[in-house]
Amino acid sequence: AGVRNADGDTPILLSCFGGHLNVAKLLSARGESLGGINEFGCSSLAQACAGGHLELAQWLLPLAGERLLNLADGEDRTPLQYACEQGYVELALWLLKRGANPTPGAQRAAAESGSKKLIRALNAGSAKS
């Protein structure tokens, strides 16, 4: 507990980025916090979304707290924006269904991805906001 690398990443944050669900579960069971952030302001959910790990995000969000859903990092990027930037359409759609805000950054990333399904979903989410 309390171990961090030079970027402030904890073992949980690294396991989330790498998609290592079983490792994250083990670390959580041993008392590691799921709600921490690194030096750049990235949460465990943002790390999972940047890596495209839907199953890990689905496990993580109810345990780590809904506050992570729209938590922006130091560059004002949210988990949804990370998913859109990397083209993880299914993950982005799941985040939207959970209540993620379709920020301008996420909308821009969706447009750049070229996914019509994702663009429509973000536009529909913006209309609700």
Residue, then its C-alpha position, 0 to 999 in steps of 0.5 A: a500500500g502507498v507504492r507509486n511510480a514516478d508518475g504517481d501511478t499506484p499498482i491499481l492504476l497500472s493494472c487498470f490501464g493494462g486491463h488486468l482485471n484479476v490483478a485489480k480485484l486482488l489489489s482491491a481485496r488487499g485494501e488498495s484504493l480504487g479512487g486514487i489518481n496519479e500526478f496527471g489527475c488520471s483515475s482508475l476509470a480513466q486508465a481503464c478507458a484509455g486502455g479500452h477495457l470495458e469489463l474492467a470499467q464495468w467492475l470498477l465504476p460501482l466500486a470506485g464511485e460514480r464521481l469518477l465517471n466525469l472526473a477530468d484529469g489535468e488536461d481536462r480529459t474525461p474517461l469518455q474522451y479517452a474512450c473516444e480518442q482511442g476508438y473504443v466505441e462499445l466502451a464509450l457507449w456504455l459510459l454514455k448510458r451510465g451518465a457520462n457527459p459528452t464534453p466538447g473534447a469527447q465530441r471532437a474525439a468522436a468526430e475524429s474517430g469517424s464512428k457514426k454510431l458514436i457521433r450520434a450517441l454523443n450528439a443525443g447525449s448533448a441534447k439531453s444535457 
